[in-house]
């Protein structure tokens, strides 16, 4: 089992925000950096800008981590190609063929929305609305739900003040099914979306083993929602790479976060930046990255409390659970002085809560003196 292979690797990996330094001499240096910032500081990771650099475009979108099983998925049954200028004029998606209207918002077998990357003037397209979310019907096992730009590496932007703006695939009571979600080269700019649980809300629920949800976000920029990204607990693996998470806009600033991943299997982040989580002057506020996955892998990740619409949060930048494993390589934590006293840490380790039933995780998450490595 691929996940079991990853488990065996992680058993021997250093835990809780330390990386292995005993590698071959050709490996890049590993460091955990903390740095005080001014409010106008640049927090993007080295070589990364909001529009994906040529280096990030070279990634093969067909490649996934070895532990993420992509077999058993079928191609989306419906591919919708969205025109830029016509959609901008209409204030909603205008498709490249009249027959698309016959779908009437109900899709079976998975879907793929492909958004025209450039407008008529040759500029990256800005769509003045949130993407449409079709009702998912019929058989769902092995289905895929994909949102992407028509040109890899060229972000299209969705910009609206709609209070409910979100990308929110909704699938319930799935049981032992296999589902995949992917978003590539998409910028979400939802400054008014204080009612949406997440600018990206993966509302895919009630999956049981051996069912699995995989979610991949590539070369994207996300701002808005009570949480910019919200992933509920379950049999879920999340991969985020070459992306910028610019914060949230909800009003419950002590309960909402830049990203909230709540009791899942894997979070894997590469070459990405978090900042802009909404804070408040007299409230503890939330975290930039709240991640309760069992296994967390952070590669070349920057997390900073540079503010978005309000003052910097005083909370630890990263909130993770003490159970499971965390592996990091070049995790940079950077803090602007907040309005209230800073909490004592940059990373908050939670030990009081175990998320999900015991059989939710691939192996025992608590230390057991009678369990050996061979039994894992």
DRENDO-1510 file (C-alpha; in Angstrom, 1 decimal, always signed):
<recs>
REC; n; res; u; v; w
REC; 1; UNK; +0.0; +0.0; +0.0 .
REC; 2; UNK; +1.5; +3.4; -1.0 .
REC; 3; UNK; +0.5; +5.1; +2.2 .
REC; 4; UNK; +2.1; +2.3; +4.2 .
REC; 5; UNK; +5.4; +3.0; +2.3 .
REC; 6; UNK; +5.1; +6.6; +3.3 .
REC; 7; UNK; +4.4; +5.6; +6.9 .
REC; 8; UNK; +7.6; +3.5; +7.0 .
REC; 9; UNK; +9.6; +6.4; +5.7 .
REC; 10; UNK; +8.2; +8.8; +8.3 .
REC; 11; UNK; +8.8; +6.4; +11.2 .
REC; 12; UNK; +12.5; +7.0; +10.6 .
REC; 13; UNK; +12.2; +10.7; +9.9 .
REC; 14; UNK; +12.8; +13.3; +12.6 .
REC; 15; UNK; +9.5; +14.5; +14.0 .
REC; 16; UNK; +7.8; +17.8; +14.8 .
REC; 17; UNK; +9.4; +20.6; +12.7 .
REC; 18; UNK; +12.9; +19.1; +12.4 .
REC; 19; UNK; +14.5; +17.9; +9.2 .
REC; 20; UNK; +17.1; +15.3; +8.6 .
REC; 21; UNK; +20.6; +16.9; +8.3 .
REC; 22; UNK; +22.3; +13.6; +7.6 .
REC; 23; UNK; +21.9; +13.6; +3.8 .
REC; 24; UNK; +24.3; +13.4; +1.0 .
REC; 25; UNK; +26.5; +16.4; +0.6 .
REC; 26; UNK; +24.8; +17.3; -2.7 .
REC; 27; UNK; +21.5; +18.0; -0.9 .
REC; 28; UNK; +20.4; +21.6; -0.4 .
REC; 29; UNK; +20.9; +23.0; +3.1 .
REC; 30; UNK; +18.0; +22.5; +5.5 .
REC; 31; UNK; +17.0; +25.2; +7.8 .
REC; 32; UNK; +14.2; +26.4; +10.0 .
REC; 33; UNK; +14.3; +30.2; +9.9 .
REC; 34; UNK; +12.5; +32.7; +12.1 .
REC; 35; UNK; +12.6; +36.4; +11.2 .
REC; 36; UNK; +11.0; +39.6; +12.4 .
REC; 37; UNK; +9.4; +41.7; +9.7 .
REC; 38; UNK; +8.2; +45.2; +9.0 .
REC; 39; UNK; +4.7; +45.6; +7.6 .
REC; 40; UNK; +5.9; +46.3; +4.0 .
REC; 41; UNK; +8.2; +43.2; +3.8 .
REC; 42; UNK; +8.2; +40.8; +1.0 .
REC; 43; UNK; +7.2; +37.3; +2.2 .
REC; 44; UNK; +7.1; +35.3; -1.0 .
REC; 45; UNK; +9.5; +32.4; -1.0 .
REC; 46; UNK; +12.7; +32.6; -3.0 .
REC; 47; UNK; +12.0; +32.8; -6.7 .
REC; 48; UNK; +8.3; +32.9; -6.4 .
REC; 49; UNK; +5.9; +35.7; -7.5 .
REC; 50; UNK; +2.1; +35.9; -7.6 .
REC; 51; UNK; +2.1; +35.0; -11.2 .
REC; 52; UNK; +3.7; +31.6; -11.5 .
REC; 53; UNK; +7.4; +31.8; -12.6 .
REC; 54; UNK; +8.7; +29.9; -15.5 .
REC; 55; UNK; +10.4; +27.5; -13.0 .
REC; 56; UNK; +7.0; +26.5; -11.6 .
REC; 57; UNK; +5.4; +26.1; -15.0 .
REC; 58; UNK; +7.9; +23.4; -15.8 .
REC; 59; UNK; +6.2; +21.0; -13.3 .
REC; 60; UNK; +4.3; +18.2; -14.9 .
REC; 61; UNK; +0.7; +18.4; -13.9 .
REC; 62; UNK; +0.3; +14.7; -14.4 .
REC; 63; UNK; +2.8; +13.9; -11.6 .
REC; 64; UNK; +1.6; +13.3; -8.1 .
REC; 65; UNK; +3.3; +12.2; -4.9 .
REC; 66; UNK; +4.0; +8.5; -4.8 .
REC; 67; UNK; +1.7; +7.9; -1.9 .
REC; 68; UNK; -1.3; +9.6; -3.6 .
REC; 69; UNK; -2.9; +6.7; -5.6 .
REC; 70; UNK; -4.4; +8.2; -8.8 .
REC; 71; UNK; -5.4; +4.9; -10.4 .
REC; 72; UNK; -9.1; +4.1; -10.5 .
REC; 73; UNK; -10.1; +7.6; -11.6 .
REC; 74; UNK; -12.1; +8.1; -14.8 .
REC; 75; UNK; -11.8; +11.2; -17.0 .
REC; 76; UNK; -14.5; +13.9; -16.3 .
REC; 77; UNK; -17.6; +13.1; -18.2 .
REC; 78; UNK; -18.3; +16.8; -19.0 .
REC; 79; UNK; -15.7; +19.4; -20.1 .
REC; 80; UNK; -16.9; +23.0; -20.1 .
REC; 81; UNK; -14.8; +25.6; -21.9 .
REC; 82; UNK; -15.5; +29.1; -20.8 .
REC; 83; UNK; -15.0; +32.2; -23.0 .
REC; 84; UNK; -13.4; +35.2; -21.4 .
REC; 85; UNK; -14.8; +38.4; -23.0 .
REC; 86; UNK; -18.3; +37.0; -23.5 .
REC; 87; UNK; -18.4; +35.9; -19.8 .
REC; 88; UNK; -17.1; +39.2; -18.6 .
REC; 89; UNK; -19.9; +41.0; -20.6 .
REC; 90; UNK; -22.6; +38.6; -19.3 .
REC; 91; UNK; -21.4; +38.5; -15.7 .
REC; 92; UNK; -21.5; +34.7; -15.7 .
REC; 93; UNK; -19.9; +31.8; -17.6 .
REC; 94; UNK; -20.5; +31.8; -21.3 .
REC; 95; UNK; -19.5; +28.5; -22.8 .
REC; 96; UNK; -17.8; +27.8; -26.1 .
REC; 97; UNK; -20.8; +25.8; -27.4 .
REC; 98; UNK; -24.6; +26.4; -27.1 .
REC; 99; UNK; -25.2; +22.7; -26.1 .
REC; 100; UNK; -23.5; +23.4; -22.7 .
REC; 101; UNK; -26.7; +25.2; -21.6 .
REC; 102; UNK; -28.6; +21.9; -21.8 .
REC; 103; UNK; -26.8; +20.6; -18.7 .
REC; 104; UNK; -28.9; +23.0; -16.6 .
REC; 105; UNK; -26.5; +22.9; -13.6 .
REC; 106; UNK; -26.7; +19.1; -13.1 .
REC; 107; UNK; -23.6; +17.0; -14.0 .
REC; 108; UNK; -23.0; +13.3; -13.6 .
REC; 109; UNK; -19.6; +11.6; -14.0 .
REC; 110; UNK; -17.4; +14.5; -13.0 .
REC; 111; UNK; -16.6; +17.7; -14.7 .
REC; 112; UNK; -13.7; +19.9; -15.8 .
REC; 113; UNK; -14.1; +23.7; -16.2 .
REC; 114; UNK; -11.4; +25.2; -18.5 .
REC; 115; UNK; -11.3; +29.0; -18.4 .
REC; 116; UNK; -10.0; +31.0; -21.3 .
REC; 117; UNK; -6.7; +32.4; -20.1 .
REC; 118; UNK; -6.5; +35.7; -22.0 .
REC; 119; UNK; -9.0; +38.4; -22.8 .
REC; 120; UNK; -9.3; +40.1; -26.2 .
REC; 121; UNK; -6.5; +42.6; -25.3 .
REC; 122; UNK; -4.1; +39.8; -24.5 .
REC; 123; UNK; -4.2; +40.2; -20.8 .
REC; 124; UNK; -4.8; +37.4; -18.3 .
REC; 125; UNK; -8.6; +37.2; -17.9 .
REC; 126; UNK; -10.4; +38.5; -14.9 .
REC; 127; UNK; -13.9; +37.0; -14.5 .
REC; 128; UNK; -16.2; +39.3; -12.4 .
REC; 129; UNK; -17.9; +36.5; -10.6 .
REC; 130; UNK; -17.3; +33.3; -8.6 .
REC; 131; UNK; -17.1; +30.0; -10.6 .
REC; 132; UNK; -20.5; +28.2; -11.0 .
REC; 133; UNK; -20.9; +25.1; -8.9 .
REC; 134; UNK; -23.0; +22.5; -10.7 .
REC; 135; UNK; -25.1; +20.1; -8.7 .
REC; 136; UNK; -23.4; +16.7; -8.7 .
REC; 137; UNK; -25.8; +13.8; -9.4 .
REC; 138; UNK; -25.7; +10.1; -10.1 .
REC; 139; UNK; -22.7; +7.8; -9.6 .
REC; 140; UNK; -19.7; +9.5; -8.1 .
REC; 141; UNK; -17.1; +6.8; -7.4 .
REC; 142; UNK; -13.9; +7.5; -9.4 .
REC; 143; UNK; -15.0; +11.0; -10.5 .
REC; 144; UNK; -12.9; +14.1; -10.8 .
REC; 145; UNK; -13.8; +17.8; -10.4 .
REC; 146; UNK; -11.3; +20.1; -12.0 .
REC; 147; UNK; -11.0; +23.9; -12.4 .
REC; 148; UNK; -8.1; +25.2; -14.5 .
REC; 149; UNK; -6.8; +27.9; -16.8 .
REC; 150; UNK; -6.6; +27.1; -20.5 .
REC; 151; UNK; -2.9; +27.9; -20.4 .
REC; 152; UNK; -0.7; +26.2; -17.8 .
REC; 153; UNK; +1.2; +28.9; -15.8 .
REC; 154; UNK; -1.2; +31.7; -16.7 .
REC; 155; UNK; -3.5; +32.5; -13.8 .
REC; 156; UNK; -7.1; +33.5; -14.5 .
REC; 157; UNK; -8.7; +35.6; -11.7 .
REC; 158; UNK; -12.2; +35.4; -10.2 .
REC; 159; UNK; -13.0; +38.7; -8.5 .
REC; 160; UNK; -16.3; +39.6; -6.8 .
REC; 161; UNK; -17.6; +41.1; -3.5 .
REC; 162; UNK; -20.3; +38.4; -3.3 .
REC; 163; UNK; -20.6; +37.4; +0.4 .
REC; 164; UNK; -21.0; +33.7; -0.6 .
REC; 165; UNK; -18.3; +33.5; -3.2 .
REC; 166; UNK; -16.5; +30.2; -3.1 .
REC; 167; UNK; -15.3; +27.1; -5.0 .
REC; 168; UNK; -17.3; +24.5; -3.1 .
REC; 169; UNK; -17.8; +21.0; -4.6 .
REC; 170; UNK; -20.5; +19.3; -2.4 .
REC; 171; UNK; -20.6; +15.6; -2.1 .
REC; 172; UNK; -22.1; +13.8; +0.9 .
REC; 173; UNK; -22.4; +10.3; +2.4 .
REC; 174; UNK; -19.8; +8.9; +0.0 .
REC; 175; UNK; -18.7; +5.9; +2.0 .
REC; 176; UNK; -15.8; +3.9; +0.5 .
REC; 177; UNK; -15.6; +5.9; -2.7 .
REC; 178; UNK; -12.6; +7.5; -4.5 .
REC; 179; UNK; -13.0; +11.2; -5.5 .
REC; 180; UNK; -10.4; +13.8; -6.9 .
REC; 181; UNK; -10.5; +17.6; -6.8 .
REC; 182; UNK; -8.0; +19.8; -8.6 .
REC; 183; UNK; -7.5; +23.5; -9.1 .
REC; 184; UNK; -4.7; +24.9; -11.3 .
REC; 185; UNK; -3.7; +28.4; -12.3 .
REC; 186; UNK; -6.7; +30.0; -10.6 .
REC; 187; UNK; -6.7; +33.2; -8.5 .
REC; 188; UNK; -9.6; +33.8; -6.2 .
REC; 189; UNK; -10.1; +37.4; -5.0 .
REC; 190; UNK; -13.2; +37.4; -2.8 .
REC; 191; UNK; -12.8; +40.3; -0.4 .
REC; 192; UNK; -16.5; +40.3; +0.6 .
REC; 193; UNK; -17.0; +36.6; +1.1 .
REC; 194; UNK; -17.5; +36.6; +4.8 .
REC; 195; UNK; -20.3; +34.1; +4.7 .
REC; 196; UNK; -18.5; +31.3; +2.8 .
REC; 197; UNK; -16.8; +28.8; +5.0 .
REC; 198; UNK; -13.8; +28.8; +2.6 .
REC; 199; UNK; -12.8; +30.6; -0.6 .
REC; 200; UNK; -12.0; +27.0; -1.4 .
REC; 201; UNK; -14.3; +24.7; +0.7 .
REC; 202; UNK; -13.8; +21.0; +0.0 .
REC; 203; UNK; -17.2; +20.0; +1.2 .
REC; 204; UNK; -16.7; +16.3; +0.5 .
REC; 205; UNK; -18.0; +14.3; +3.5 .
REC; 206; UNK; -18.6; +10.9; +5.0 .
REC; 207; UNK; -15.9; +9.0; +3.2 .
REC; 208; UNK; -14.9; +5.8; +4.9 .
REC; 209; UNK; -11.9; +3.5; +4.4 .
REC; 210; UNK; -10.8; +2.3; +1.9 .
REC; 211; UNK; -12.4; +5.4; +0.2 .
REC; 212; UNK; -10.2; +8.4; -0.4 .
REC; 213; UNK; -10.4; +12.0; -1.3 .
REC; 214; UNK; -7.5; +13.7; -3.0 .
REC; 215; UNK; -7.3; +17.5; -3.4 .
REC; 216; UNK; -4.6; +19.3; -5.4 .
REC; 217; UNK; -4.1; +23.0; -5.7 .
REC; 218; UNK; -1.3; +24.2; -8.1 .
REC; 219; UNK; -0.1; +27.6; -9.1 .
REC; 220; UNK; -3.0; +29.4; -7.4 .
REC; 221; UNK; -3.7; +32.5; -5.3 .
REC; 222; UNK; -6.5; +32.4; -2.8 .
REC; 223; UNK; -8.1; +35.2; -0.7 .
REC; 224; UNK; -11.5; +35.4; +1.0 .
REC; 225; UNK; -13.9; +33.3; +2.9 .
REC; 226; UNK; -14.1; +32.7; +6.7 .
REC; 227; UNK; -11.1; +30.5; +5.9 .
REC; 228; UNK; -9.2; +30.9; +2.7 .
REC; 229; UNK; -9.1; +27.1; +2.5 .
REC; 230; UNK; -11.3; +24.8; +4.5 .
REC; 231; UNK; -10.9; +21.1; +4.4 .
REC; 232; UNK; -13.2; +19.1; +6.8 .
REC; 233; UNK; -12.0; +15.9; +8.5 .
REC; 234; UNK; -11.9; +12.6; +6.7 .
REC; 235; UNK; -10.0; +10.2; +4.5 .
REC; 236; UNK; -8.4; +13.1; +2.6 .
REC; 237; UNK; -5.0; +13.9; +1.2 .
REC; 238; UNK; -4.2; +17.5; +0.2 .
REC; 239; UNK; -1.3; +18.7; -2.0 .
REC; 240; UNK; -0.7; +22.5; -2.4 .
REC; 241; UNK; +2.2; +23.7; -4.5 .
REC; 242; UNK; +3.5; +26.9; -6.1 .
REC; 243; UNK; +0.7; +28.9; -4.5 .
REC; 244; UNK; +0.0; +31.9; -2.3 .
REC; 245; UNK; -2.7; +32.0; +0.4 .
REC; 246; UNK; -3.4; +35.6; +1.0 .
REC; 247; UNK; -5.8; +35.4; +4.0 .
REC; 248; UNK; -9.4; +35.3; +5.0 .
REC; 249; UNK; -12.2; +37.9; +5.6 .
REC; 250; UNK; -14.6; +36.3; +8.2 .
REC; 251; UNK; -15.7; +38.2; +11.3 .
REC; 252; UNK; -15.0; +35.5; +13.9 .
REC; 253; UNK; -11.3; +36.3; +13.9 .
REC; 254; UNK; -10.4; +34.0; +16.8 .
REC; 255; UNK; -12.1; +31.0; +15.1 .
REC; 256; UNK; -11.2; +31.5; +11.4 .
REC; 257; UNK; -7.9; +31.0; +9.7 .
REC; 258; UNK; -5.9; +31.4; +6.5 .
REC; 259; UNK; -6.2; +27.7; +6.1 .
REC; 260; UNK; -8.1; +25.2; +8.3 .
REC; 261; UNK; -7.4; +21.5; +7.6 .
REC; 262; UNK; -9.3; +19.5; +10.2 .
REC; 263; UNK; -8.3; +15.9; +10.9 .
REC; 264; UNK; -7.2; +14.5; +7.5 .
REC; 265; UNK; -4.6; +12.0; +6.4 .
REC; 266; UNK; -1.9; +14.1; +4.6 .
REC; 267; UNK; -1.1; +17.7; +4.0 .
REC; 268; UNK; +1.8; +18.2; +1.5 .
REC; 269; UNK; +2.9; +21.8; +0.7 .
REC; 270; UNK; +5.6; +22.8; -1.7 .
REC; 271; UNK; +7.0; +26.2; -2.6 .
REC; 272; UNK; +4.1; +28.2; -1.2 .
REC; 273; UNK; +3.4; +31.2; +1.0 .
REC; 274; UNK; +0.8; +32.0; +3.7 .
REC; 275; UNK; +0.1; +35.5; +4.9 .
REC; 276; UNK; -2.8; +38.0; +5.5 .
REC; 277; UNK; -4.9; +36.1; +8.0 .
REC; 278; UNK; -7.4; +38.5; +9.4 .
REC; 279; UNK; -6.7; +39.7; +12.9 .
REC; 280; UNK; -8.2; +42.1; +15.4 .
REC; 281; UNK; -6.7; +44.5; +17.9 .
REC; 282; UNK; -8.2; +43.0; +21.1 .
REC; 283; UNK; -8.9; +39.4; +20.1 .
REC; 284; UNK; -6.4; +36.6; +20.0 .
REC; 285; UNK; -7.2; +36.0; +16.3 .
REC; 286; UNK; -6.6; +32.9; +14.3 .
REC; 287; UNK; -3.7; +31.2; +12.6 .
REC; 288; UNK; -2.2; +31.5; +9.1 .
REC; 289; UNK; -2.0; +27.7; +8.8 .
REC; 290; UNK; -4.0; +25.4; +11.0 .
REC; 291; UNK; -3.3; +21.9; +9.9 .
REC; 292; UNK; -4.6; +18.8; +11.7 .
REC; 293; UNK; -3.5; +16.2; +9.2 .
REC; 294; UNK; -1.9; +13.1; +10.5 .
REC; 295; UNK; +1.1; +13.5; +8.2 .
REC; 296; UNK; +2.4; +17.0; +7.3 .
REC; 297; UNK; +5.2; +17.7; +4.7 .
REC; 298; UNK; +6.3; +21.3; +4.2 .
REC; 299; UNK; +8.9; +21.9; +1.5 .
REC; 300; UNK; +10.1; +25.5; +0.9 .
REC; 301; UNK; +7.2; +27.1; +2.7 .
REC; 302; UNK; +6.9; +30.6; +4.1 .
REC; 303; UNK; +4.4; +31.5; +6.8 .
REC; 304; UNK; +4.1; +35.2; +7.9 .
REC; 305; UNK; +1.6; +37.2; +9.9 .
REC; 306; UNK; +1.7; +40.2; +7.6 .
REC; 307; UNK; -1.9; +41.5; +7.9 .
REC; 308; UNK; -4.6; +41.6; +5.2 .
REC; 309; UNK; -7.5; +43.9; +6.0 .
REC; 310; UNK; -6.7; +44.4; +9.6 .
REC; 311; UNK; -3.9; +44.2; +12.2 .
REC; 312; UNK; -1.5; +41.2; +12.4 .
REC; 313; UNK; -2.6; +38.2; +14.4 .
REC; 314; UNK; -0.7; +37.6; +17.6 .
REC; 315; UNK; -1.3; +33.9; +17.5 .
REC; 316; UNK; +1.3; +31.3; +16.5 .
REC; 317; UNK; +1.7; +31.3; +12.8 .
REC; 318; UNK; +1.3; +27.5; +12.4 .
REC; 319; UNK; -1.1; +25.4; +14.5 .
REC; 320; UNK; -0.6; +21.7; +14.2 .
REC; 321; UNK; -1.5; +18.6; +16.2 .
REC; 322; UNK; +1.2; +16.9; +18.2 .
REC; 323; UNK; +0.1; +13.4; +17.1 .
REC; 324; UNK; +1.4; +12.0; +13.8 .
REC; 325; UNK; +4.4; +13.3; +11.9 .
REC; 326; UNK; +5.7; +16.7; +10.6 .
REC; 327; UNK; +8.6; +16.9; +8.1 .
REC; 328; UNK; +9.9; +20.2; +6.9 .
REC; 329; UNK; +12.7; +21.5; +4.7 .
REC; 330; UNK; +13.1; +25.3; +4.5 .
REC; 331; UNK; +10.0; +26.2; +6.6 .
REC; 332; UNK; +10.4; +30.0; +7.2 .
REC; 333; UNK; +8.3; +31.6; +9.9 .
REC; 334; UNK; +8.2; +35.4; +9.9 .
REC; 335; UNK; +6.3; +37.7; +12.2 .
REC; 336; UNK; +5.3; +41.4; +12.2 .
REC; 337; UNK; +4.8; +42.8; +15.8 .
REC; 338; UNK; +1.1; +42.6; +16.4 .
REC; 339; UNK; -1.1; +45.2; +18.4 .
REC; 340; UNK; -1.3; +42.9; +21.4 .
REC; 341; UNK; +1.3; +40.8; +23.2 .
REC; 342; UNK; +2.8; +38.1; +21.1 .
REC; 343; UNK; +2.0; +34.5; +22.2 .
REC; 344; UNK; +5.0; +32.6; +23.3 .
REC; 345; UNK; +5.5; +30.5; +20.2 .
REC; 346; UNK; +5.6; +30.5; +16.5 .
REC; 347; UNK; +4.2; +27.0; +16.3 .
REC; 348; UNK; +1.3; +25.7; +18.4 .
REC; 349; UNK; +1.3; +22.0; +19.1 .
REC; 350; UNK; -2.1; +20.7; +20.1 .
REC; 351; UNK; -2.3; +17.5; +22.2 .
REC; 352; UNK; -5.7; +17.5; +23.7 .
REC; 353; UNK; -7.8; +16.4; +20.7 .
REC; 354; UNK; -7.6; +13.3; +18.5 .
REC; 355; UNK; -9.6; +13.8; +15.3 .
REC; 356; UNK; -11.7; +11.0; +14.0 .
REC; 357; UNK; -12.4; +7.4; +15.0 .
REC; 358; UNK; -9.4; +5.1; +15.7 .
REC; 359; UNK; -9.8; +3.4; +12.3 .
REC; 360; UNK; -9.7; +6.7; +10.5 .
REC; 361; UNK; -5.9; +6.7; +10.5 .
REC; 362; UNK; -3.7; +4.2; +8.7 .
REC; 363; UNK; -2.1; +3.1; +12.0 .
REC; 364; UNK; -2.2; +3.9; +15.7 .
REC; 365; UNK; -1.6; +7.7; +16.2 .
REC; 366; UNK; -0.7; +7.4; +19.9 .
REC; 367; UNK; +2.5; +5.9; +21.4 .
REC; 368; UNK; +2.0; +2.3; +22.3 .
REC; 369; UNK; +4.9; +0.5; +24.1 .
REC; 370; UNK; +3.8; -2.9; +22.8 .
REC; 371; UNK; +3.9; -1.7; +19.2 .
REC; 372; UNK; +7.1; -2.1; +17.3 .
REC; 373; UNK; +8.2; -0.7; +13.9 .
REC; 374; UNK; +7.6; -4.2; +12.4 .
REC; 375; UNK; +4.0; -4.0; +13.5 .
REC; 376; UNK; +3.3; -0.6; +12.0 .
</recs>
